[in-house]
Every structure is written in structure tokens, then in C-alpha cells.
Amino acid sequence: MAACLVFSVSAVAQEPAPYQPSRTTDGRPDFQGVWGTRWTTQLERPPNLKSLIITAEEGASLHRAVINRLDSNDPLGTTYSWDFTGPLVIRGEARSSLIIDPSDGLLPYTEEGRARRSRFVAPFSGDGGPEQRALNERCLMAGSGYAPFLSIPAGNLRQIVQTRDTILFYTETFNQLRIVPLDGRLGPAIPRGGSSAGRWERDTLVVETTSFLEGDRIRFAPGSVFAISPATRITERLTLIGPDEILYRFTISDPLLYTQAWTGESVLRRSGDRMFEFACHEGNYGLANILSGARATERRVTNRTSGRAP
């Protein structure tokens, strides 16, 4: 009887091939274009969610909660068009927080870090004068152009311009420009934003930001607040994972403020929107009205305690 040879072939699951990005003339991945960060997902995980990856329904609920909170602060109603598209979704998975490490999605504060964070609410609680209000209300400084890139209620657009030895991030809100040399030098410092130096690790752009000043104590976006100090180091990693999507990962280390380095992750998505000049003081009635309301409240309290009619 002729021998029968049986060959067994085992199927091995193949990892999808990494995305091959378009490249500049010097062979680097081409990040140039206008990109948006329009998610409502915040830095830390809400207490009602226990895992990083959540269902589409949980993501929609998270999105509605943020919009409802913003609308509740709008005396004109709920018709304002916030610059958000929905919760953060990465590779089809909705996320409950930007923080991926620690695994609980919470900032690992030291006692000093927690104290510094808790003091941050003070500027918003007093209406004595303009100096007690937040910098964004005073048209001095705000936006989402600092490291790391977060998401704010409006103006979540930034343009990336790239050369052989420099990369530039220009954020529409407050006209924030970060110049990042790729040859080992630190770029020019930006107010409250430190100085950045970049390098390539294969197809990933790595940007290290240091040199924060003593007055740089908080990085802020609505719902995403964390403390910084002159010892803070922010490491950003940008990798093209598709023609219209950049995976954006950042790690914060500061032994004064945190018990360990912590890492967040989000995406930048290519946008067809145009960039426009940003102007704050023109038509900025908010600050005057806030202070006028505070004076009216003070008069009402004074009249009540003195027995006079309001």
C-alpha cells in the first residue's frame, strides 16, 4: 500500500501591516495639514465608568453629559454649537478617559500636586476684579496649543508645517505657535508653554517639552486640569495611523507633583476646515458682564443686611 503523507497547515493570525504614510522629500512621514481635536472625553475617568474601553452607548452618554454641563452655563439657551464631534474614539473603540496609565484613569498626585490642583479653583470663585478672573476671560491666554494637546469648547484646529529640521504647530485659538527644532536644540519658549525639542524614532515624531517657569502651575482645558511645575517634562509621540489620523500619546513626569509618570492618548484627525484669525477683545462683553453682575450681587447683599430695599 502506498504511503499517504498528510500535511497539517496551521493558520497563524497575522497582525495587520502598519500603515505606510506619505512622505516628505527627505523621507519622513508627512504630517502637514490642518488637524482637529474635537472629542469631549476628558483627561480623567468619570467615577461611574470602570474601564478604558467603553460601549458606544456609554460614549454617547459621556458626550451628552459634557454638552449638558456646558449648556447649563449658557444663559441664552442650549442652541450654541460647541466645537465637539463626540467622545474620543481610537481605532473604533470609544474611550472613557485620555489617561491610559495608571490603569484606573486617574492622576497619581502627590500631596503637593493635589494641593496645587485644589488651589486652581480659587480664581473662578472670586469676582472682586478682573485680576481674579481666569486668563482666558481676560483675553490674555488660553486655548489648546500647549503641550499636551487637549480639547476645548471651540477652536480645536491646528496646522502642522514641516521642514527637514523643524516642525511647527499653529493652533487657531489665541494664535498659539510652537516651533520645534528637530536637530537637538530647544525651540523658543512660549508663554506658560515651555520649550520643545523634537526627534524622529523611525516613523514616530517625539517632542520633549521642558523649561517651564515657576509661575506655570496648571495646564487647563474644561474638565481636563492637571498641575505642572519647572520640573515637569512632557513627552509627546505622534504617529500617522491612517491618511487622516494621527495617534497622539503624551507622558507627563514630575516627581514633585506625581507619584509616577502618567500617560494619556488621543487622536488628531485631518480637517477640511479653514484656519481663521483669532480675536478675543473685539466684542468680548463677558468679562464686563461678569463683574457687573458681581457688583449687583454685592449691592443686594449690602441692602439686605442694612434693611434697605434691594
C-alpha positions in Angstrom: 0.0 0.0 0.0 1.3 3.3 -1.0 2.2 5.6 1.9 -0.2 8.5 2.4 1.5 11.7 3.5 -0.7 14.2 5.3 0.5 17.7 5.8 -1.1 19.8 8.5 -1.0 23.6 7.9 -1.8 25.7 11.0 -3.3 29.1 10.4 -1.5 31.8 12.2 -3.3 35.1 12.7 -1.5 37.9 11.1 -1.1 41.3 12.6 -2.3 44.0 10.2 0.6 45.6 8.4 1.5 49.0 9.8 0.2 52.0 7.9 2.7 53.3 5.4 2.4 57.1 5.4 3.0 59.5 2.6 6.5 61.1 3.0 8.2 64.3 2.5 11.2 64.7 0.1 13.6 63.8 3.0 11.8 60.6 3.6 9.9 61.5 6.8 6.2 60.9 7.4 4.3 63.9 6.1 2.2 65.4 9.0 1.4 68.6 7.1 -2.2 69.8 7.0 -4.9 71.1 9.3 -5.9 68.8 12.2 -8.7 68.8 14.7 -9.1 67.5 18.3 -12.8 67.7 18.8 -13.6 65.0 21.4 -15.5 65.5 24.6 -13.7 62.8 26.5 -11.8 64.3 29.4 -8.4 63.6 31.0 -9.6 61.6 34.0 -12.1 58.7 34.0 -15.5 59.5 35.4 -16.3 57.6 38.6 -19.3 55.7 37.0 -17.0 54.1 34.4 -14.6 51.4 35.4 -12.7 50.6 32.2 -10.8 52.5 29.5 -12.8 50.9 26.6 -16.5 51.7 26.8 -19.6 50.9 24.7 -20.9 53.2 22.1 -23.9 53.9 24.3 -21.6 54.8 27.3 -19.6 57.1 24.9 -22.7 58.8 23.8 -23.8 59.3 27.4 -20.4 60.7 28.2 -20.7 63.2 25.3 -24.2 64.3 26.3 -23.0 64.9 29.9 -20.3 67.3 28.8 -22.5 69.2 26.4 -25.3 69.5 29.1 -22.8 70.9 31.6 -21.6 73.5 29.1 -25.1 74.4 28.1 -26.1 74.8 31.7 -23.6 77.7 31.9 -25.1 79.4 28.9 -27.8 81.9 29.9 -29.0 82.2 26.3 -30.2 78.6 26.0 -28.9 75.3 24.6 -28.6 76.2 20.9 -24.9 77.0 20.8 -22.8 74.9 18.5 -19.9 73.6 20.6 -16.8 72.5 18.6 -17.1 68.9 19.5 -18.0 65.9 17.3 -18.4 63.2 20.1 -16.4 61.1 22.5 -12.8 60.1 21.8 -12.7 57.0 19.5 -9.4 55.3 18.7 -9.4 52.5 16.1 -13.1 52.1 16.5 -13.0 51.9 20.4 -14.7 54.6 22.5 -12.6 55.8 25.4 -13.7 56.8 28.9 -10.6 58.9 29.6 -7.5 60.2 27.9 -5.3 58.7 30.7 -4.3 55.1 29.8 -1.7 54.7 32.6 -2.3 54.4 35.5 -5.0 51.9 34.6 -7.6 53.5 36.9 -7.6 56.5 34.6 -6.8 58.9 37.5 -4.0 61.3 38.0 -1.4 59.9 40.5 -0.9 63.1 42.6 1.5 63.5 45.4 0.3 65.7 48.3 1.9 68.7 46.8 0.3 68.0 43.4 -3.2 67.6 44.9 -2.8 70.8 46.9 -1.7 72.7 43.8 -4.7 71.3 41.8 -7.2 72.1 44.5 -6.0 75.7 44.7 -6.7 76.2 41.0 -10.5 76.7 41.5 -9.8 79.9 43.5 -9.6 82.3 40.5 -13.1 81.2 39.4 -14.7 81.8 42.8 -14.0 85.5 43.3 -15.4 88.4 41.4 -13.6 91.3 43.1 -11.9 92.5 40.0 -10.6 91.4 36.6 -7.3 90.1 38.0 -9.3 87.4 39.9 -10.8 86.0 36.7 -9.3 83.4 34.5 -6.7 84.3 31.9 -9.0 83.2 29.0 -11.8 85.5 30.3 -9.3 88.4 30.2 -8.2 87.6 26.7 -4.7 87.0 27.9 -4.0 83.3 27.4 -5.8 80.0 26.9 -6.5 77.7 24.0 -5.3 74.2 23.3 -1.9 74.9 21.7 0.3 73.9 24.6 1.8 70.5 25.2 -0.1 68.3 25.6 -2.9 69.0 23.1 -6.3 68.8 24.8 -9.8 69.7 23.6 -11.7 72.9 24.4 -15.3 74.0 23.6 -14.3 76.0 20.5 -11.4 76.4 18.1 -9.9 72.9 18.1 -7.9 73.4 14.9 -4.2 73.4 14.4 -2.0 73.4 11.4 1.2 71.4 11.1 4.0 72.8 8.9 7.1 70.6 8.4 10.6 71.1 7.1 13.8 68.9 7.2 14.9 70.4 10.5 11.8 72.0 12.1 8.2 71.2 12.7 5.6 73.9 13.6 2.2 73.6 15.3 0.0 76.6 14.8 -3.2 76.5 16.9 -6.1 78.7 15.8 -7.3 79.7 19.3 -5.2 82.5 20.8 -2.8 82.3 17.8 -0.5 79.9 19.6 2.6 78.8 17.7 5.0 76.1 18.8 8.3 75.9 16.9 10.0 72.6 17.4 13.6 72.1 16.1 14.5 68.5 15.1 18.3 68.9 15.5 18.6 68.7 19.3 18.0 72.4 20.0 15.3 73.7 22.2 12.8 75.9 20.4 11.7 79.3 21.5 9.7 79.4 24.8 6.0 80.2 24.6 4.2 81.9 27.5 3.3 79.2 30.1 4.2 76.6 27.4 7.9 75.8 28.0 10.4 75.0 25.2 10.3 72.0 22.9 12.8 69.8 21.1 11.9 67.1 18.6 13.5 64.0 17.1 12.4 61.1 15.0 12.2 57.5 16.2 11.6 55.7 12.9 8.2 57.0 11.8 7.2 58.5 15.1 7.8 62.2 15.9 8.9 62.6 19.5 8.7 66.0 21.2 10.1 66.8 24.6 8.9 69.9 26.4 10.6 71.3 29.4 11.8 74.7 30.8 8.5 75.6 32.4 8.6 78.7 34.7 7.8 78.9 38.4 4.6 80.7 37.5 3.5 77.8 35.3 1.4 75.8 37.7 -1.6 74.4 35.8 -2.4 73.1 32.4 -6.1 73.7 31.7 -9.0 72.7 29.4 -12.6 72.4 30.6 -12.8 69.1 32.5 -9.1 68.4 31.9 -6.9 70.1 34.5 -3.5 69.0 35.8 -0.7 70.6 37.7 2.8 71.4 36.3 6.0 72.9 37.7 9.5 73.8 36.5 10.4 70.1 36.9 7.7 68.9 34.6 8.7 67.0 31.4 6.1 66.4 28.7 6.9 63.8 26.1 4.6 63.7 23.0 4.6 60.9 20.4 2.9 61.4 17.1 2.4 58.5 14.7 0.3 58.5 11.5 -2.0 55.5 11.7 -4.0 56.4 8.6 -4.1 59.1 5.9 -6.3 61.3 8.1 -5.5 60.3 11.6 -2.5 60.8 14.0 -2.2 58.7 17.1 -1.2 61.2 19.8 0.3 59.9 23.0 1.8 62.0 25.8 3.6 61.2 29.0 4.0 63.6 32.0 6.7 63.2 34.6 7.3 65.4 37.6 8.4 63.8 40.9 7.2 66.9 42.9 3.6 66.5 41.7 3.1 62.9 40.7 4.0 59.5 42.3 4.7 58.1 38.9 4.9 59.2 35.3 1.4 59.1 33.7 0.3 58.7 30.1 -2.6 59.9 28.0 -3.7 59.1 24.5 -5.9 60.6 21.9 -6.0 61.3 18.1 -5.7 64.2 15.8 -8.0 64.0 12.7 -7.4 65.7 9.4 -9.9 68.6 8.9 -11.1 70.3 5.8 -11.9 73.4 7.8 -10.1 76.7 7.2 -8.0 78.4 9.8 -9.1 82.0 10.7 -7.5 84.8 12.6 -8.5 84.6 16.3 -9.5 87.8 18.1 -10.7 87.9 21.7 -11.1 91.5 22.8 -13.4 92.6 20.0 -17.0 92.1 21.2 -15.8 90.5 24.5 -18.7 91.5 26.7 -18.3 88.5 29.0 -15.8 89.9 31.5 -17.6 93.3 31.9 -20.9 91.5 32.4 -19.4 89.1 35.0 -18.0 92.0 37.0 -21.2 94.0 36.6 -23.2 91.0 37.9 -20.9 90.7 40.9 -21.3 94.3 41.8 -25.1 93.9 41.6 -24.9 90.9 43.9 -22.8 92.9 46.4 -25.3 95.7 46.4 -28.2 93.3 47.0 -26.4 91.7 50.0 -25.5 95.1 51.4 -29.1 96.4 51.1 -30.4 93.2 52.7 -28.2 93.4 55.7 -28.9 97.1 56.2 -32.6 96.7 55.8 -32.8 98.8 52.7 -34.9 97.8 49.7 -32.9 95.9 47.1 
